[in-house]
């Protein structure tokens, strides 16, 4: 291959910048969980801007219980071959060996995800050591900036995966926005104490103070099951959405997926949202987070 | 030469040059279906343009002088262009000479021939494609096809193949506003930063296509009449050269003095 890759491109900062920029290209889009090449094609045809390859979607992970791990690389490769859009995959929190494997098969984005069983109850992966980009979940500004300091180049709300209940994603997005607004309105001399309080690096907090936003793209994830859910999250400030169980646990995945894609593009047009929401068939049944014992969002702070 | 014929002789003044329509800022429409459209809007606003977002058919009723097709996922954008009923209108306007700048996915939307690097769906139409769209081509992206080039999607590989580089703007490109037109012919070409993210690769161009930026003799930015396209992302760097070139073509007089 004649592609000229200048030396600078191999430096960490350039790579991290490129990885943040890939997330920028995903904005305004829908990233869909898929478990087979067929589902991946349905997702791509429906307008997914990327797919998340995993063996079981969160609702089934929750139902199955036990230890949930990285997916079989052969299965992920099958999905990589089936579609031309970016392919993401999940590794367990702190499981850098799984991440190394995913990097070796040239995954486009790794989700260090609370949906899988955490492999380390103290440390997250040092993502600065990888060339491949990482997205991580965050419930608030502190978590987000800690993940970014560790090298995450994209953030998403955690939601409560596999429930079909959007309430946690809403809570996380509102919390994040409120904290960002508060930091942006602080006096500069208050940032030192705030950094200490949030347990985050001062420099990252200062960048939030100056820009009024996270330094990376922020998506909504967890419990999004309808076009209305997607529009709600976009209006609350999400830059795009992940849809996990909501599509392939519903009655008509292709139609629902396409409707959610259009809802994300025209998230303020209530008339269009109304027509998109018509006759979508059965949404995933869902479970209320208060009815479940395993709260995944608390994994990894 | 096309470029010079189209380039207005801009004075060094930061105010709008004489000779064009009233000094209103030109309006550039940015396709805002998916992807990095806000980055383009910021760039264009900085250069004195008014921007509007195209998200649905009703948005096409507004007046606009030029169109920008942003980076993002070309499969998504091509699909939404059709399903939101904007495709035919925009295709006709481009064919009629509407100035258009396509970056990365936007260039894929313009390209006459599109191939995919991965073997999965190269030139193969899956059954679901044909059922979804009777006009579906043999490629996964069915764009405007107004730009006589061939591109290969993800032509440099997956995200691990994304890279940055620098290359010179071709010397025969339209003059930058600060240069006198005559000087620009001999002025040394300017080196600009290039950001490639899962970039498409231009593998063939028809003879009328002008190469604006090349890297290792591969075209990275190209022009065909009213259409400008690049495989990299000018919206992600501090350099404005590509925009200035595009705006010059428009006879746009809103371009302020370049910083340098």
Interface residues (C-beta under 8 A of the other chain):
Chain A: X1 X2 X3 X4 X5 X6 X8 X9 X14 X17 X18 X19 X21 X22 X24 X25 X26 X27 X28 X29 X41 X42 X44 X45 X47 X48 X49 X50 X80 X81 X82 X83 X84 X85 X86 X103 X106 X107 X108 X109 X131 X132 X133 X254 X258 X261 X262 X264 X265 X266 X269 X272
Chain B: X32 X33 X34 X35 X36 X37 X38 X39 X55 X56 X71 X72 X73 X75 X76 X79 X80 X83 X84 X104 X105 X116 X117 X118 X119 X120 X121 X126 X128 X129 X132 X140 X153 X154 X156 X157 X158 X159 X160 X161 X162 X163 X164 X165 X166 X195 X197 X198 X215 X216 X218 X233 X236
